[in-house]
């Protein structure tokens, strides 16, 4: 948990009693916790309405160890021992935690715990990006950061919709973009021309998962309708330049992301949506795992194994 605002280097492990679940709650024995940039960003500086200490971790996978009376989980009936995943929880970097049952879903058997613990945050974010930009079958879109965790989810969801994606990435990540259905282009000077050359038709929408000025400037140049440009990493530019910014703390974003969980689980269960895991760490090495993610090039999702 974060006991002070600032770097993950200051995070501490603590022994705490896990409360027994009440009606509407369950207790999960954690097998894996997803590691996301938000884990560090949300405690980097003081935020209104948030007090220390702050438990770390928003998504987990594991087994039910206790169920409150008269309680169903988000996907329906459940029993102790069932494998589940949970999204939008607090304190996932743990061996066990008690959470609201509506945030808990049966884990698709097609996913390992490390994969399941990384499905919903990135998947729901990607789905919302496509949703708010009104992406339709047959269109060509631009995706900045196509090889990242959210980018790979966008690529897969877009392919399922019949959408063509031009995705920016480093040359070392081109194979990854192509594997998930995108057309890779290198970021850097001359990006706009490389995108238009690759597209051979107008860019209908632009999705920014990196937040650089280059990403924003090229998006504004190529997409006239600013309601069809979205960012998850450049809120300041969005406010100034009049395009869309989304984030899990926003009520509309939270409502959409909660609503799309079932569809993402269905796709994962049918092996139509996969979660590439680049690295796993033991829980005791949480700081090292976060450092890899915050470095910006983990090559896939990162999980803590308990």
WOSULDA-V116502 format. One record per pair of residues at least 4 apart in sequence whose ideal C-beta (glycine too) atoms are under 6 Angstrom apart, sorted by sequence separation. I is the first residue (numbers start at 1). J is the second residue. D is the distance in whole Angstrom. If there is no record, write none. Layout:
# WOSULDA-V116502
I_J_D, I_J_D
This chain:
# WOSULDA-V116502
6_10_6, 21_25_4, 37_41_6, 38_42_5, 67_71_5, 72_76_6, 78_82_5, 99_103_6, 111_115_4, 119_123_5, 120_124_5, 135_139_6, 147_151_6, 154_158_6, 169_173_4, 187_191_6, 190_194_6, 199_203_6, 213_217_6, 219_223_6, 237_241_6, 260_264_6, 281_285_4, 290_294_6, 298_302_5, 21_26_5, 72_77_6, 73_78_5, 111_116_4, 130_135_5, 146_151_4, 158_163_4, 177_182_4, 210_215_5, 223_228_6, 238_243_5, 248_253_6, 267_272_5, 268_273_5, 293_298_5, 4_10_5, 21_27_5, 91_97_5, 135_141_6, 145_151_5, 223_229_5, 247_253_6, 267_273_4, 292_298_5, 158_165_5, 177_184_4, 208_215_5, 231_238_5, 238_245_4, 246_253_5, 143_151_6, 169_177_5, 281_289_4, 2_11_6, 3_12_5, 107_116_5, 185_194_4, 293_302_5, 89_99_5, 155_165_6, 167_177_5, 174_184_4, 185_195_6, 219_229_5, 235_245_4, 292_302_6, 43_54_5, 143_154_5, 1_14_6, 86_99_6, 185_198_5, 206_219_4, 289_302_5, 64_78_6, 89_103_6, 229_243_4, 230_244_4, 231_245_5, 88_103_6, 167_182_4, 169_184_5, 171_186_6, 183_198_5, 289_304_6, 64_80_5, 226_242_5, 39_56_5, 86_103_5, 165_182_4, 166_183_5, 167_184_6, 168_185_6, 206_223_5, 226_243_4, 63_81_6, 64_82_5, 86_104_5, 216_234_5, 286_304_6, 166_185_6, 168_187_4, 203_222_4, 63_83_6, 64_84_6, 84_104_5, 85_105_6, 203_223_6, 278_298_5, 146_167_3, 216_237_5, 278_299_4, 283_304_5, 84_106_6, 85_107_5, 143_165_5, 146_168_6, 147_169_4, 159_181_4, 211_233_3, 278_300_3, 84_107_5, 146_169_5, 205_228_4, 206_229_5, 207_230_6, 208_231_4, 209_232_6, 210_233_6, 211_234_4, 277_300_6, 279_302_5, 280_303_5, 281_304_6, 282_305_6, 283_306_5, 33_57_5, 61_85_4, 83_107_4, 126_150_5, 137_161_6, 139_163_6, 140_164_4, 141_165_6, 142_166_5, 143_167_5, 144_168_5, 156_180_6, 276_300_4, 277_301_5, 34_59_4, 125_150_5, 137_162_4, 155_180_4, 280_305_5, 60_86_5, 147_173_4, 155_181_5, 192_218_5, 275_301_6, 33_60_5, 122_149_4, 126_153_3, 130_157_6, 155_182_5, 191_218_5, 59_87_5, 73_101_5, 74_102_5, 122_150_5, 126_154_4, 135_163_6, 152_180_5, 32_61_5, 147_176_5, 166_195_5, 192_221_6, 30_60_5, 31_61_6, 71_101_5, 74_104_6, 75_105_4, 123_153_5, 127_157_6, 147_177_5, 31_62_4, 73_104_4, 74_105_5, 75_106_5, 85_116_4, 122_153_5, 126_157_6, 146_177_5, 8_40_5, 30_62_4, 60_92_4, 166_198_5, 29_62_5, 59_92_6, 87_120_4, 166_199_6, 28_62_5, 29_63_5, 57_91_6, 58_92_6, 55_90_5, 57_92_3, 29_65_4, 55_91_3, 57_93_4, 146_182_5, 56_93_5, 26_64_6, 27_65_5, 27_66_4, 5_45_5, 2_43_4, 5_46_5, 26_67_5, 25_68_4, 21_66_5, 23_68_5, 22_68_5, 23_69_5, 61_107_6, 21_68_4, 23_70_6, 24_71_6, 23_71_6, 3_52_6, 3_53_5, 1_53_5, 2_54_4, 61_113_4, 142_195_6, 1_55_5, 1_56_6, 61_116_4, 61_117_4, 60_117_5, 59_117_6, 151_209_5, 33_92_4, 140_199_5, 150_209_5, 33_93_5, 59_120_6, 140_201_5, 142_203_5, 148_209_6, 59_121_5, 58_121_6, 141_204_6, 30_94_6, 141_205_5, 142_206_4, 143_207_5, 144_208_5, 145_209_4, 30_95_6, 139_204_4, 144_209_6, 145_210_4, 144_210_5, 29_96_5, 28_97_6, 135_205_6, 27_98_5, 144_215_4, 133_205_4, 25_98_6, 26_101_5, 25_101_6, 21_98_5, 24_101_6, 18_96_5, 26_104_6, 129_207_5, 19_98_5, 18_98_6, 32_113_4, 31_113_4, 32_114_5, 34_117_4, 33_117_6, 34_118_4, 32_117_4, 36_121_6, 133_228_5, 133_230_5, 132_230_5, 129_230_5, 132_244_6, 156_273_5, 128_246_6, 128_256_5, 124_257_4, 127_260_5, 124_260_5, 120_261_6, 123_264_4, 119_268_6, 149_301_5, 119_275_5, 111_268_6, 118_275_5, 110_269_6, 105_265_6, 108_268_5, 115_275_4, 108_269_4, 110_271_5, 115_277_6, 114_277_5, 114_280_5, 118_301_4, 118_303_6, 117_303_5, 114_303_4, 93_286_5, 95_306_5, 40_290_5, 35_289_5, 40_294_6, 37_293_6, 35_293_5, 35_302_4, 32_303_5, 33_304_4, 32_305_6, 31_306_6, 30_306_5, 8_287_5, 8_290_5
